[in-house]
Amino acid sequence: MTRRRWYTLAALLVLVAAGAGVWRWRASAGRPGPQLETTQVDRGRVVAKVTATGTLSAIVTVQVGSQVSGRIQALLADFNSVVKKGQLIARIDPQLFQASVEQARANFVAARANLAKSKAQALDGRRQYARSKALAEQKLIAQADLDTAEANASVADAQVNASEGAVEQARAALHSAEVNLAYTSIVSPTNGVVISRNVDVGQTVAASLQAPTLFVIAEDLSKMQVDTSVAESDVGRLQPAMGVAFTVDAYPSEIFQGRVRQIRNAPQTVQNVVTYDAVIDVANPELKLRPGMTANVTFVYAEKDDVLRVPNAGLRFRPPADMLASSSTAQGAAPSQRAPGSGKRDGAAAPAVGTPDQRTVWVVREGGPVPVRVRIGISDGTFTEIAEGAVEAGDQVVTDASGTSRPAGMAASLRRPF
């Protein structure tokens, strides 16, 4: 009986194990395989570029202000007026300044008259001293009288010097009044076009603290510049004399050309974002471009024709855990590498580790998707050049896999969130 019970128990265990195996086989057979989304590797043109926005402005812009305070009497230039250097463009009411000039001129005349009077008194003082000296030698006057005559002569000479100083002061005051009167006539400091007028007739301007700006004049609108804000991550790709292209909203279908003049070292920080000003020279012979327009600038720093390229979605793909496990089992040993477009198609390289120009793409082979290590080149944001790797034109690269578990490494990170 004991031996028969052991046989019965063993038979039951065999039946249970067989049933579990059949159940697992049916479950795995009924599970749908991963749905792969792929894109094709091809050959074509790749243009690496940096984009930025900037503002158009004249190369030389002059702010015309007023050196004196007063009421605007006349405006002789307006918006878009073409002006020449030295041309009268505005006038401040000169009445107060004319009165100051007349008063300064009268003070100057009075100072010269006082100088003449002082010279006459000095001449009389010297004569009195000479006469007193002769009488003192004859013992006809006291020594005190001689000393008094000498002192009066010296005082008269000093008064002449003081009068001469007063004349110079009056002359300087007259010159200052004449200069202030001349400042009531506002003239253009350069040839150009008025792009801004900030005052009207009858308005009072005050120049006590700083010169108020009356006009803004652009020297030459046929030559302009674009000041662009380039991110610090892209500024290293720019070089002086690099050709650029840009568009403006006013002419969206027209592409304008320019050239980088300089890349300024002064950083501009806005909300912890650091940018640098790249100044672009632009020819504007038709005067289509206007100051203040927003330019959408493209800097092309590298371009290649007929290169092997892969869509960037293939480089961003992260395989799910089960795909990575099945690929490791199927591949086994380390596969070989080959140059693009040459060699065998059945080899696959191990995933890239660490180096910035090494990436891994998942290429669909006969046995399923396999990882292939490649070395990338330039990118235009949509396609990236494949400089080296076991990939050729026509290969299908995986960009997404649906119906699978999470990408490798994600499940572990979810289990250990902290």
C-alpha positions, 0 to 999 in steps of 0.5 A: 500500500505504501508503494502504491500511494507514492506512485499515485502522489508522483502521478498527481504531481506530474499532471499538475506540472503538465497543466501549469506548463500548458497554461503558461504556453497558452497565455504566452501564445495569446499575448500580442507581440509589440507593435513597432513604429519604424522610419527609414534611414536614407541619404540626403542633405543635412544643414546644421543651424542655429536660430535666434531672434533679433531687432533691426536698427540703423548702424549709427543712430543720433539722439538730438537734444537741447542744451538749454531750457525753453519753449519750442517755438518752431519745428522744421523737421518731422518723422521721415524727414531727410536732413543734412548736417547743420540743417536747422530742425527746431528753434527754442524761443530765444527772447530770454536768451537775447535779453541775457546777451544784451545784459552781458554786452552792457556789463562788458561795456561797463567793465571796459569803461571802469578799466579806462577809469582805473588806468587814468587814476593810475596815471594820476597816482604816478604823477602825484608820487613823482611830484611828491618825491621831487619835493621831498628831495628838497625837504619841502614836504614831510616823509609821511606825505611822500609815503602816502603818495607812493601808496596811492600810486600802488593802489591805482596800479592794482585797481587797473589789474582788477579792472582788467580782470572784470573786463575778462569776466564780462567778456566770458559772460557775454560769450556764454550768453551768446552760446546759449542763444545759439543753442536755441537753434537746434541743428542736425549733427549728421546727414540722415533721416528723422525716425522719431520726434518727441516734442511739439510746438509750444512744449517746454523742455527742461535741460536742468538735469539732462538734455531732453531728446527732441529727435532721433536721427538715423544716419543711413538706412541703406545699411542696417544691423541686426542685434540678435540674442544667441543662447550661450549653448549656441554661441560657440558655433558662431564666427565673425564674417559668417553668412546668415539669412533672416526673415521679417514679419512684414515680408514673410516670403522674402529671405534677407541676407547678412553677415556677422560683424562681431559677437560681443562678449558682454552677457545679457542675463534675463531670468537666469538665461544667458545670451550674447549679442551677435551683430549682423550687417545688412544691406538695405538698398530698397529701404524695405527694412525699418528700424525696430523690425523683429528678425528671425535669424538662421546661422548655418554653421555646417552643411553636408550633401548626400550623407547617410541620415536618420530621423532624430526620433530613432535616436531618442527611442528607448527600448522596453525591458522585454525587448532589451532582454530578448535582444540580449538573448538573441545576440549573445556574443558582442557583434561586429561593426561596419561602415555605413553602406558596406559590410554585412547586415546581420551584425549589431553593435553593443549600445553606446556608453558615455561618449557624446557622439556615440548613440544606439539605434534599434534596427529591424533585422530578420530576427527582430529589432537589434541595437546598433551603435553608431557615431553621429555627425551634424544635425538639423533638428529633424535628421542627424548624420550617421558618420559611422556604424552598421547602418545603411540606406533603406534600413528601418529604425525603430522609433516607438514600441507599443504593447510592451512593458516600460523602457529598461531602467524605468521600472526600477526607478518607479520602484525606488522613487526616492 
